[in-house]
Amino acid sequence: MVEFLGEYECKIDGKGRLRLPSKLLEQFGELRHHPLIVNRGLDGGLVLYPEAVWNKITRERLGHLNMFNKKARIFMRKWYRGATRLHIDGNDRILLPKSLLRWAHIEGEVILQGVDQMIEVWNPQEWERMMADEDGFEFDTLSEEVLGHDPILGESNTME
């Protein structure tokens, strides 16, 4: 599939157009001319998904939800709220919806962060606040809690 890496400082013009950096565009590979889906992220930024990745998430993870369950219906509404199909134009730009830019408090400058099969889009001040570990998740402690067990070696990587 695709794997996005890197952190990029970019600008958004007054119309909401974002020029994607060439180093990031190179990572799209065969998906370069396919649509993207932009939506609200779970932590306050926006997320860009190649349409194929979005479709895989919605089919494999959400397609089985029981729409007779109220929490499932509410989740689905919130998940799809604001989701918009985008196309990269001939100048390597995407037009981000103003409603999503307002929601994420983004104007003028933006940080793009490649995270596996998606690209996060952040207000620079919010990005810096999050990366400064102000939310109580020191990277070394978080790494140990999330990755403490090595499934390949079959052992714990934590010191006890």
PAMARTI-458179 format. One line per 4 residues: number of its first residue (from 1); for each residue x, y, z of C-alpha. Coordinates in steps of 0.5 Angstrom, whole numbers, plus 2048, in hexadecimal, padded with zeros to 3 digits. Example, Ala and Ser with C-alpha at 12.3 -4.5 7.8 and 13.67 -1.06 7.14 Angstrom:
! residues 2
1 = 819/7F7/810 | 81B/7FE/80E
END
This chain:
! residues 160
1 = 800/800/800 | 803/807/802 | 807/809/808 | 808/811/80A
5 = 80E/813/80D | 810/81A/80F | 80E/821/812 | 80D/827/80E
9 = 80C/82E/80F | 807/831/80A | 802/837/808 | 7FB/837/807
13 = 7F9/83D/802 | 7F2/841/803 | 7EE/83C/7FF | 7F0/836/803
17 = 7F5/833/7FE | 7FB/82F/801 | 801/82E/7FC | 803/827/7FE
21 = 80B/826/7FF | 80E/822/7F9 | 812/81E/7FE | 80B/81C/801
25 = 808/81B/7FA | 80D/816/7F8 | 80B/812/7FE | 804/811/7FA
29 = 807/80C/7F5 | 801/809/7F1 | 7FC/80D/7F5 | 7FF/814/7F3
33 = 7F9/815/7EE | 7F3/812/7F2 | 7EF/816/7F7 | 7F0/818/7FE
37 = 7EB/818/804 | 7EC/81D/809 | 7E8/81D/810 | 7E9/81F/817
41 = 7EE/81B/81B | 7ED/818/822 | 7F2/81D/825 | 7F0/824/822
45 = 7F4/824/81C | 7F1/822/815 | 7F3/81B/811 | 7F4/81A/80A
49 = 7F3/813/808 | 7F4/810/801 | 7ED/80E/7FE | 7F0/807/7FE
53 = 7F2/807/806 | 7EB/80B/808 | 7E7/805/804 | 7EB/800/808
57 = 7EA/803/80E | 7E3/804/80D | 7E1/7FD/80A | 7E5/7F9/80F
61 = 7E5/7FD/815 | 7DE/800/815 | 7DA/7FC/810 | 7D8/7F7/815
65 = 7D5/7FC/81A | 7CE/7FB/81C | 7CA/801/81A | 7C5/7FF/81F
69 = 7C9/800/824 | 7C9/808/826 | 7D0/809/828 | 7D2/806/821
73 = 7CE/80B/81E | 7D0/810/822 | 7D8/80E/820 | 7D6/80D/819
77 = 7D3/814/819 | 7D9/817/81C | 7DE/813/818 | 7DB/816/811
81 = 7DA/81D/814 | 7DE/821/80F | 7E1/81C/80B | 7E3/81E/804
85 = 7E5/81C/7FE | 7EB/820/7FB | 7EF/820/7F5 | 7F7/822/7F4
89 = 7F6/827/7EE | 7FC/828/7E9 | 7FF/82D/7EE | 800/828/7F3
93 = 7FB/82B/7F7 | 7F5/829/7FB | 7EF/82D/7FD | 7ED/82C/804
97 = 7E6/82D/807 | 7E5/834/80B | 7E1/830/810 | 7E6/82B/811
101 = 7EC/831/812 | 7E8/835/817 | 7E6/82E/81B | 7EE/82D/81B
105 = 7F0/834/81C | 7F4/834/816 | 7F6/83B/812 | 7FC/83D/80E
109 = 801/838/811 | 800/830/812 | 804/82A/814 | 804/824/810
113 = 806/81E/813 | 806/817/810 | 804/811/814 | 804/80B/811
117 = 7FE/80B/80C | 7FB/812/80D | 7FE/819/80E | 7FC/81D/814
121 = 7FA/824/813 | 7FC/829/819 | 7FB/830/81B | 803/831/81D
125 = 802/834/824 | 7FD/82E/825 | 802/829/822 | 808/82C/827
129 = 804/82B/82D | 802/824/82C | 809/822/82A | 80C/826/830
133 = 809/820/834 | 805/825/838 | 7FF/820/838 | 803/81B/83D
137 = 805/816/837 | 80D/816/838 | 80F/813/832 | 814/80E/835
141 = 80E/80C/83A | 809/80C/835 | 80E/807/830 | 80F/802/836
145 = 807/802/837 | 805/801/830 | 80B/7FD/82D | 80E/7FA/834
149 = 80C/7F3/831 | 810/7F1/82B | 80C/7EC/827 | 811/7EA/822
153 = 816/7E8/828 | 810/7E5/82C | 813/7E9/833 | 812/7EF/837
157 = 816/7F5/835 | 815/7F8/83C | 819/7F8/842 | 816/7F5/848
END
